Amino acid sequence: MAKIDDKIQEFKKHLVTKEQRIKAEEEAKLLGTAMQQLLPEIFEDKRAIPNCFLRGALFGMVRKGRRALVKDEPIFTMSQYEVSFSGEHLDQNDLEVWDTLMYLAKDREVDNELRISLYDLCQQMRLSYNQERTKKLTERALRLKFGTVLIRTNTKIFAGSLINNVYIDTEGDGKLVIEYNKKLTPLFADNEYTLISADIRHLLGDNQLARWLYNFYESHAKPIPFAIDFIQKLCRSDNNSKDFKYKLKASLELIKKAKLAVNIKSKWSYEITTKNFLFVYPKGKTKKQLSLL
């Protein structure tokens, strides 16, 4: 009997060792692959962003001068994700820097490191080049490096920083060297990402709520109605309910105008009910919905 038990234990050890070996081989293959090959198709006007970045408060609202420093903070998000974060709260400007770096990895066929001048990065982000802009860009890059996130989806777990390392030399037109974190690229797998229009985002300007709402609803082909107070928690707004509802309407109107500016045939619309639920219609209301009005 003891011999049988010994054999079972030995077999279990073999399985564990085999699983570890397979995992190590997969990781080695991942790290040995060029960054640009690990990313989906990304275009200058269409930026690929994992849905888990768009459907919660990871890149939420941050009031000027109130950027919190947190440790292992649970991030409010949609139910299919579990997210926690350590570092300075991230916002939509930080997300734009991150997805621009992903686009550049694809566009410039980057293996592991991107070398770019701060002037060039400003051009890529449609920003005027000046000392204030470059200071903000370097601050955002550093936040992405020093912030660490834990993301659990139905099939994946990612724990780490959004970029591995940053080197900054501000002399002359500035130099930025970004080392990518290849281990986060599986977050793009299984079409779990959304293509975001850089043109529409640019038209939304510095309106952080409009940017967040646009990204959130783009990640849903057929969005369901959400309570306004749920949306407020999801984007991490600390406004009172009345102020948030006012800003929400203004932001939705801005999105509607930006959509029309990019596509004159856009029928994107929204409705806020008397019970404070938000309905968004990406392709306009159907005949049945119009008949109920």
C-alpha positions as CSV (number, residue, x, y, z in Angstrom):
1,M,0.0,0.0,0.0
2,A,2.8,2.4,0.9
3,K,4.5,1.8,-2.5
4,I,1.2,2.7,-4.3
5,D,1.0,6.0,-2.2
6,D,4.6,6.8,-3.0
7,K,4.0,6.3,-6.7
8,I,0.9,8.6,-6.5
9,Q,2.9,11.3,-4.8
10,E,5.7,10.9,-7.3
11,F,3.2,11.2,-10.2
12,K,1.7,14.4,-8.6
13,K,5.2,15.9,-8.3
14,H,5.8,15.1,-12.0
15,L,2.6,16.9,-13.0
16,V,3.5,20.0,-11.0
17,T,7.0,20.0,-12.5
18,K,5.5,19.6,-16.0
19,E,3.0,22.5,-15.4
20,Q,5.8,24.7,-14.1
21,R,8.0,23.8,-17.1
22,I,5.2,24.5,-19.6
23,K,4.5,27.8,-17.8
24,A,8.2,28.8,-17.9
25,E,8.4,27.9,-21.6
26,E,5.3,30.0,-22.4
27,E,6.8,33.0,-20.5
28,A,10.1,32.6,-22.2
29,K,8.3,32.6,-25.6
30,L,6.3,35.7,-24.6
31,L,9.4,37.6,-23.5
32,G,11.3,36.5,-26.6
33,T,8.7,37.9,-29.0
34,A,8.8,41.4,-30.3
35,M,6.4,43.7,-28.5
36,Q,4.8,44.8,-31.8
37,Q,4.0,41.1,-32.6
38,L,2.2,40.7,-29.3
39,L,-0.3,43.5,-29.9
40,P,-3.5,43.5,-32.0
41,E,-3.9,45.8,-35.1
42,I,-3.6,49.4,-33.9
43,F,-3.9,52.4,-36.1
44,E,-3.1,56.1,-35.8
45,D,-6.8,57.0,-35.6
46,K,-8.0,53.7,-33.8
47,R,-6.3,52.8,-30.5
48,A,-6.7,49.3,-29.1
49,I,-7.3,49.3,-25.3
50,P,-8.2,46.3,-23.1
51,N,-11.8,46.4,-22.0
52,C,-10.7,46.0,-18.4
53,F,-9.1,49.4,-18.6
54,L,-12.3,51.0,-20.0
55,R,-15.0,49.5,-17.8
56,G,-14.1,50.8,-14.3
57,A,-12.3,53.4,-12.3
58,L,-8.7,52.3,-13.0
59,F,-8.4,55.4,-15.2
60,G,-11.1,57.4,-13.5
61,M,-11.8,61.0,-12.5
62,V,-9.0,62.8,-10.7
63,R,-9.7,66.4,-9.4
64,K,-6.9,68.9,-10.0
65,G,-4.6,68.9,-6.9
66,R,-6.4,65.9,-5.4
67,R,-4.5,62.9,-6.9
68,A,-4.5,60.3,-4.2
69,L,-1.7,57.9,-3.4
70,V,-3.1,54.5,-2.6
71,K,-2.0,51.0,-1.8
72,D,-3.8,47.8,-2.8
73,E,-7.0,49.8,-3.3
74,P,-9.9,47.8,-4.7
75,I,-11.0,49.5,-8.0
76,F,-14.8,49.7,-8.6
77,T,-15.4,48.0,-12.0
78,M,-17.8,45.8,-13.9
79,S,-18.5,42.5,-12.4
80,Q,-16.5,40.4,-14.9
81,Y,-13.3,42.0,-13.6
82,E,-11.5,42.2,-10.2
83,V,-9.0,45.1,-10.0
84,S,-6.8,46.6,-7.3
85,F,-4.2,49.3,-7.6
86,S,-1.2,50.8,-5.8
87,G,0.3,54.1,-6.8
88,E,-1.0,57.6,-7.7
89,H,-4.6,57.5,-9.1
90,L,-4.6,57.3,-12.9
91,D,-6.8,59.4,-15.2
92,Q,-7.8,59.6,-18.8
93,N,-4.6,61.6,-19.7
94,D,-2.5,58.7,-18.3
95,L,-4.5,56.3,-20.4
96,E,-3.9,58.3,-23.5
97,V,-0.2,58.2,-22.9
98,W,-0.3,54.5,-22.4
99,D,-2.3,53.7,-25.6
100,T,-0.1,56.1,-27.6
101,L,2.9,54.1,-26.5
102,M,1.1,50.9,-27.5
103,Y,0.4,52.4,-30.9
104,L,4.0,53.5,-31.4
105,A,5.2,49.9,-30.5
106,K,3.1,48.6,-33.3
107,D,3.7,51.4,-35.8
108,R,7.5,51.5,-35.3
109,E,7.9,47.7,-35.0
110,V,9.4,47.9,-31.5
111,D,11.0,44.8,-30.0
112,N,11.4,45.7,-26.4
113,E,12.2,49.5,-26.0
114,L,10.8,52.6,-27.6
115,R,13.2,55.5,-28.1
116,I,11.4,58.7,-28.8
117,S,12.0,62.5,-28.3
118,L,9.5,64.3,-26.1
119,Y,8.9,66.6,-29.1
120,D,7.9,63.6,-31.3
121,L,5.7,62.2,-28.5
122,C,3.9,65.6,-28.3
123,Q,3.4,65.5,-32.1
124,Q,2.0,62.0,-31.8
125,M,-0.5,63.1,-29.2
126,R,-1.5,66.3,-31.1
127,L,-0.1,68.5,-28.3
128,S,1.9,71.7,-28.7
129,Y,5.5,71.3,-27.6
130,N,6.5,73.4,-24.6
131,Q,8.1,72.9,-21.2
132,E,4.8,72.5,-19.4
133,R,3.6,69.8,-21.8
134,T,6.8,67.8,-21.6
135,K,6.7,68.0,-17.8
136,K,3.2,66.6,-17.7
137,L,4.0,63.8,-20.2
138,T,7.0,62.7,-18.1
139,E,4.9,62.8,-15.0
140,R,2.3,60.6,-16.7
141,A,4.9,58.1,-17.9
142,L,6.4,57.9,-14.4
143,R,2.9,57.2,-12.9
144,L,2.4,54.4,-15.4
145,K,5.8,52.9,-14.4
146,F,5.4,53.2,-10.6
147,G,1.7,52.3,-10.4
148,T,1.1,48.5,-10.0
149,V,-2.2,46.8,-10.8
150,L,-3.8,43.5,-10.2
151,I,-6.4,42.4,-12.8
152,R,-8.4,39.2,-12.6
153,T,-10.6,38.3,-15.5
154,N,-12.5,35.0,-16.0
155,T,-9.4,33.4,-17.6
156,K,-6.4,35.6,-16.7
157,I,-4.5,37.3,-13.9
158,F,-2.1,40.2,-14.5
159,A,-0.1,41.7,-11.7
160,G,2.6,44.4,-12.4
161,S,3.2,47.8,-13.8
162,L,1.7,49.2,-17.0
163,I,5.2,49.9,-18.4
164,N,8.4,48.3,-17.1
165,N,11.0,51.1,-17.1
166,V,11.3,54.8,-18.1
167,Y,14.4,56.8,-18.9
168,I,14.0,60.5,-19.3
169,D,16.6,63.1,-20.5
170,T,15.1,66.6,-20.7
171,E,18.1,68.2,-22.4
172,G,17.4,69.7,-25.9
173,D,14.1,68.3,-27.4
174,G,14.1,65.6,-24.7
175,K,14.6,61.9,-24.9
176,L,12.3,59.2,-23.6
177,V,13.1,55.5,-23.5
178,I,10.2,53.2,-22.6
179,E,10.7,49.5,-21.8
180,Y,7.4,47.7,-22.4
181,N,5.8,45.2,-20.1
182,K,5.1,42.3,-22.4
183,K,3.4,40.3,-19.7
184,L,0.3,42.5,-19.9
185,T,-0.3,41.8,-23.6
186,P,-2.5,38.7,-22.9
187,L,-5.1,41.3,-21.7
188,F,-5.7,42.0,-25.5
189,A,-6.4,38.3,-26.2
190,D,-9.8,36.8,-27.2
191,N,-10.9,40.2,-28.7
192,E,-11.1,41.6,-25.1
193,Y,-10.3,45.1,-26.3
194,T,-11.9,48.1,-28.0
195,L,-10.7,50.3,-30.8
196,I,-11.1,53.9,-29.6
197,S,-11.2,56.8,-32.1
198,A,-8.3,59.1,-31.5
199,D,-10.1,61.8,-33.6
200,I,-13.2,61.7,-31.3
201,R,-11.1,61.7,-28.2
202,H,-9.2,64.8,-29.5
203,L,-12.5,66.6,-30.1
204,L,-13.5,65.9,-26.5
205,G,-10.6,68.0,-25.3
206,D,-9.7,68.0,-21.6
207,N,-13.2,66.9,-20.5
208,Q,-12.2,63.8,-18.5
209,L,-15.8,62.7,-17.9
210,A,-16.6,62.9,-21.6
211,R,-13.5,60.8,-22.4
212,W,-14.3,58.2,-19.8
213,L,-18.0,57.9,-21.0
214,Y,-17.0,57.7,-24.6
215,N,-14.5,54.9,-23.9
216,F,-16.9,53.0,-21.6
217,Y,-19.8,53.0,-24.1
218,E,-17.5,52.2,-27.0
219,S,-16.6,49.0,-25.2
220,H,-20.2,47.9,-25.3
221,A,-21.8,46.9,-28.6
222,K,-25.3,46.9,-27.1
223,P,-25.1,48.8,-23.8
224,I,-27.7,48.1,-21.2
225,P,-29.3,50.9,-19.1
226,F,-27.2,52.0,-16.1
227,A,-28.2,53.9,-13.0
228,I,-26.5,57.3,-12.9
229,D,-25.2,56.7,-9.4
230,F,-23.6,53.5,-10.7
231,I,-21.9,55.4,-13.5
232,Q,-20.7,57.9,-11.0
233,K,-19.0,55.2,-8.9
234,L,-17.7,53.5,-12.0
235,C,-15.8,56.6,-13.1
236,R,-14.7,57.5,-9.6
237,S,-16.4,61.0,-9.6
238,D,-16.5,62.7,-6.1
239,N,-19.0,65.3,-7.2
240,N,-22.4,65.5,-5.4
241,S,-25.2,63.8,-7.3
242,K,-26.7,67.1,-8.7
243,D,-23.4,68.4,-10.0
244,F,-22.5,65.0,-11.5
245,K,-25.8,64.7,-13.4
246,Y,-25.3,68.2,-14.8
247,K,-21.8,67.3,-15.9
248,L,-23.0,64.0,-17.3
249,K,-25.5,65.7,-19.6
250,A,-22.9,68.2,-20.8
251,S,-20.4,65.4,-21.5
252,L,-22.9,63.3,-23.3
253,E,-23.8,66.3,-25.5
254,L,-20.1,66.8,-26.3
255,I,-19.8,63.1,-27.3
256,K,-22.8,63.5,-29.6
257,K,-21.3,66.5,-31.3
258,A,-17.9,64.9,-31.6
259,K,-19.5,61.8,-33.2
260,L,-21.3,63.9,-35.7
261,A,-18.1,65.9,-36.5
262,V,-16.2,62.7,-37.4
263,N,-19.2,60.9,-39.0
264,I,-22.0,63.1,-40.3
265,K,-24.3,60.0,-40.5
266,S,-23.9,59.3,-36.8
267,K,-27.1,58.6,-35.0
268,W,-25.5,58.2,-31.5
269,S,-27.9,59.4,-28.9
270,Y,-28.8,59.0,-25.2
271,E,-31.7,59.4,-22.8
272,I,-31.8,60.0,-19.0
273,T,-35.1,58.8,-17.5
274,T,-37.0,60.3,-14.6
275,K,-35.7,57.5,-12.4
276,N,-32.1,58.5,-13.2
277,F,-31.2,55.7,-15.6
278,L,-28.9,56.4,-18.5
279,F,-29.8,54.8,-21.9
280,V,-27.2,55.1,-24.7
281,Y,-28.1,54.2,-28.3
282,P,-24.9,53.8,-30.4
283,K,-26.9,53.5,-33.6
284,G,-29.8,55.7,-32.7
285,K,-33.2,54.6,-31.4
286,T,-35.0,51.8,-33.2
287,K,-38.5,52.3,-34.6
288,K,-39.9,50.3,-31.7
289,Q,-38.1,52.6,-29.2
290,L,-39.3,55.7,-31.0
291,S,-42.9,54.5,-31.0
292,L,-42.8,54.2,-27.2
293,L,-42.0,57.9,-26.8
